Amino acid sequence: MTADVVATSARPPVIHPLWVRITHWINAIAMLMMIGSGWQIYNASPLFGFEFPPGIALGGWLAGAISWHLAGMWLLVVNGMVYVTLGFATGRFRAKLFPIRPGDVFRDLGAALRGRLSHENLAAYNAVQKLLYLGVICAGVVIVLSGLSIWKPVQFQEITALFGGYELARYVHFFAMSAIVAFLGLHILLALIVPKSLRAMIIGR
């Protein structure tokens, strides 16, 4: 066996194919645009008794924020359609996210809380990861639909009615955003705790 063959066989397998890595980082950019501009839009008409600090909001004022938000929306929707289509077409979703068993979720959650959850094999998602990834995909669908009902409540009146009207759609949109921000915070924290997961999302291995 030659040295080249040995070196090739010794290389770790690909964890994230190229299309996953590209859509992941495009999605990260789109989400930052959407969240930052969404906070600026929220500040123009707050739902609760607080506003987001201007330093973390994007757009400077309402019209500027809306422009950023729409740009991020189209980037997110197009990229998301590519990701979901390839996820189903390649069988990645079925292989990575299913099955999700309640017993496995409680077991892995308990192990995570005790700091005993193994991150040795990044190619296999644990039950908590499966649940969180599936949950954030669902939150993404909800935030897009509720966003459409806020953006065009007359043109998309059926969707707006599904959320109970324009005002309730704003609350749904806010809480879906909060769920996604919480997921991103946990996602970044885990990437810092397990640096090789970040490397895998950059180089694939």
Sequence and secondary structure as in RCSB ss.txt:
>XXXX:A:sequence
MTADVVATSARPPVIHPLWVRITHWINAIAMLMMIGSGWQIYNASPLFGFEFPPGIALGGWLAGAISWHLAGMWL
LVVNGMVYVTLGFATGRFRAKLFPIRPGDVFRDLGAALRGRLSHENLAAYNAVQKLLYLGVICAGVVIVLSGLSI
WKPVQFQEITALFGGYELARYVHFFAMSAIVAFLGLHILLALIVPKSLRAMIIGR
>XXXX:A:secstr
  HHHHHHHHS   SS HHHHHHHHHHHHHHHHHHHHHHHHHHHS SSS    GGG SSSSHHHHHHHHHHHHHH
HHHHHHHHHHHHHHTTHHHHHH    HHHHHHHHHHHHTT    S TTS  HHHHHHHHHHHHHHHHHHHHHHHH
H TTTTHHHHHHTTSHHHHHHHHHHHHHHHHHHHHHHHHHHHHSHHHHHHHHH  
